[in-house]
């Protein structure tokens, strides 16, 4: 490969803890000629170290990684380091099998960070990565809500999915526990669920929330009857 071809290659750091997906995407990118994975890691700490060492042109990270840090946490850390060093803002793509509204909101809070559904085909992912490198803004991932939850109910549902209890949610939102339980009853009714865990499971299947990780505490198992 001559120097001109080398300069045209987009160097990518890929962070994903699913080895089969990493291998498949790395192979697909190696066949493009213009996209190349220069480092592949499984958690945010390893990924950050690779970014610092490789100085890539693009960072691709799964939302859920090994450990407690997410792809968004990694993106924040990278942006802070870039600001401190006065360096260039490297575009970051967050891949997720659960393109929930929460993930999109978190990405929008950071410059040059976008979200791409992991359910897309490899061809679609490759095309989207090329568009990102070219600075083409893609439309945000839209998730339809089959339950027609209110913003307040969705907010509580997202916090339940993160493992928080009604009491913890009340403290975070500066509301009474009674008010939070009223919202929980509302979302239980709309999702036709008899427990918070069932509601979170249904919402995760619909793509509305990111399901709890294995390390996170599960939502309260106290059932609140929808008719209460």
C-alpha positions in Angstrom: 0.0 0.0 0.0 1.4 3.4 -1.0 1.5 6.5 1.3 -1.5 8.1 -0.4 -3.6 4.9 0.3 -2.4 4.8 3.9 -3.5 8.4 4.5 -7.0 7.6 3.1 -7.6 4.8 5.6 -9.9 5.6 8.6 -8.3 4.2 11.7 -10.9 2.9 14.2 -10.8 1.9 17.8 -13.6 -0.6 18.5 -14.9 -1.3 22.0 -17.4 -4.1 22.5 -17.5 -7.1 24.9 -19.2 -9.5 22.5 -16.3 -11.2 20.7 -18.3 -12.6 17.9 -19.6 -9.2 17.0 -16.2 -7.6 17.2 -14.6 -10.2 15.0 -17.4 -10.0 12.4 -17.3 -6.2 12.3 -13.5 -6.1 12.2 -13.5 -8.5 9.3 -16.2 -6.5 7.4 -14.2 -3.3 7.9 -11.0 -4.9 6.7 -12.6 -5.7 3.4 -13.6 -2.1 2.7 -10.1 -0.8 2.0 -10.9 2.6 3.7 -11.9 1.5 7.2 -9.6 -0.4 9.5 -9.8 -1.5 13.2 -6.5 -0.7 14.8 -7.5 -1.7 18.4 -10.4 -3.8 19.8 -11.2 -3.8 23.6 -13.9 -5.1 25.9 -14.3 -2.3 28.5 -14.2 1.4 28.9 -10.8 1.6 30.6 -9.0 -0.5 28.0 -10.8 1.4 25.3 -9.7 4.8 26.7 -6.1 3.6 26.8 -6.3 2.4 23.2 -7.7 5.8 22.1 -4.9 7.6 23.9 -2.3 5.4 22.3 -3.6 4.9 18.8 -5.1 8.4 18.2 -7.8 7.0 15.9 -10.0 8.8 13.4 -13.2 7.2 14.7 -14.3 5.5 17.9 -17.0 2.9 17.9 -18.2 1.7 21.3 -21.0 -0.5 22.4 -23.3 1.1 24.9 -23.1 -1.8 27.3 -19.5 -2.8 28.1 -17.8 -5.1 30.6 -17.8 -3.5 34.1 -20.1 -0.7 35.1 -19.0 2.0 32.7 -21.0 2.4 29.4 -20.0 3.6 26.0 -21.4 7.0 27.0 -19.1 7.1 30.0 -16.2 6.4 27.7 -17.3 9.2 25.3 -17.4 11.6 28.2 -13.9 10.6 29.3 -12.6 11.0 25.8 -14.2 14.4 25.4 -12.7 15.6 28.7 -9.3 14.4 27.7 -9.6 16.2 24.3 -10.5 19.5 26.0 -7.7 19.2 28.5 -5.2 18.5 25.7 -6.7 21.0 23.3 -6.9 18.3 20.7 -9.2 17.4 17.8 -12.7 16.1 18.6 -12.8 12.5 17.3 -16.3 11.4 16.2 -17.8 8.6 18.3 -20.5 6.2 17.4 -22.4 4.4 20.2 -23.7 1.0 19.1 -26.5 -0.5 21.1 -29.0 -3.3 20.7 -31.4 -1.1 22.8 -31.5 2.3 21.1 -33.7 3.6 23.9 -34.6 7.4 24.2 -32.3 7.6 27.2 -29.2 6.6 25.2 -30.1 9.1 22.5 -30.5 11.9 25.0 -27.2 11.1 26.6 -25.4 11.1 23.2 -26.9 14.4 22.3 -25.4 16.0 25.3 -21.9 15.4 23.9 -20.4 16.8 20.7 -19.9 14.6 17.7 -21.5 11.5 19.4 -24.2 9.6 17.6 -26.1 6.4 18.2 -26.5 3.5 15.8 -28.7 0.5 16.3 -26.8 -2.7 16.7 -29.7 -4.5 15.0 -28.7 -2.9 11.7 -27.0 -5.1 9.1 -23.2 -5.0 8.8 -23.7 -3.2 5.4 -25.8 -0.5 7.1 -23.3 -0.2 9.9 -20.3 0.2 7.5 -22.2 2.8 5.5 -23.2 4.7 8.7 -19.5 4.7 9.9 -18.5 6.2 6.5 -21.1 8.9 6.8 -19.9 9.7 10.3 -16.3 10.1 9.1 -17.5 12.4 6.3 -19.4 14.6 8.8 -22.8 13.6 7.5 -25.4 13.9 10.3 -27.8 11.0 10.5 -31.3 11.2 11.7 -31.6 10.2 15.4 -32.7 6.7 16.2 -36.5 6.8 16.7 -38.2 4.2 19.0 -41.9 4.0 18.8 -43.7 3.6 22.1 -46.5 1.0 22.0 -47.6 1.8 25.5 -48.0 5.6 25.0 -46.2 6.4 28.3 -46.0 10.0 29.4 -42.6 11.7 29.7 -42.9 11.4 33.5 -43.8 7.7 33.4 -40.9 7.0 31.0 -38.5 8.8 33.3 -39.5 6.7 36.2 -39.3 3.5 34.0 -35.8 4.4 33.0 -34.7 4.8 36.6 -36.4 1.5 37.6 -34.5 -0.2 34.8 -31.3 1.2 36.2 -32.0 -0.7 39.4 -33.4 2.2 41.5 -36.2 1.7 44.0 -39.2 4.0 44.4 -37.6 5.6 47.4 -34.4 6.3 45.5 -36.3 7.7 42.5 -38.3 10.0 44.8 -35.1 11.4 46.3 -33.4 11.9 42.9 -36.5 13.7 41.4 -37.2 15.6 44.6 -40.8 14.2 44.7 -42.7 12.2 47.3 -42.7 8.4 47.3 -46.5 8.6 46.9 -46.1 10.6 43.7 -43.5 8.1 42.3 -45.8 5.2 43.2 -48.6 6.9 41.4 -46.5 7.1 38.2 -45.5 3.5 38.7 -49.2 2.5 38.9 -49.8 4.5 35.7 -47.0 2.7 33.7 -48.1 -0.7 35.1 -51.6 0.0 33.8 -50.4 1.0 30.3 -47.9 -1.9 30.0 -50.5 -4.4 31.3 -48.0 -5.5 34.0 -48.5 -6.6 37.6 -44.9 -5.8 38.8 -42.2 -3.3 38.1 -39.9 -6.1 36.8 -42.5 -7.2 34.3 -42.9 -3.5 33.1 -39.2 -3.1 32.7 -38.9 -6.4 30.8 -41.7 -5.4 28.4 -40.3 -1.9 27.9 -36.8 -3.3 27.2 -38.3 -5.7 24.5 -39.9 -2.6 22.9 -36.6 -0.8 22.9 -37.8 1.9 25.3 -35.2 1.3 28.1 -31.9 -0.4 28.4 -32.5 -3.6 30.4 -30.6 -4.0 33.7 -27.1 -5.4 33.5 -26.2 -8.5 35.4 -24.2 -6.4 37.8 -26.9 -3.9 38.5 -29.5 -4.4 41.3 -32.9 -5.5 39.9 -36.0 -3.3 40.3 -38.1 -3.8 43.4 -39.9 -7.1 43.2 -42.9 -5.7 45.2 -45.8 -6.0 42.9 -48.1 -3.0 42.6 -51.5 -4.0 41.2 -52.3 -1.9 38.1 -55.8 -1.4 39.5 -54.6 0.0 42.8 
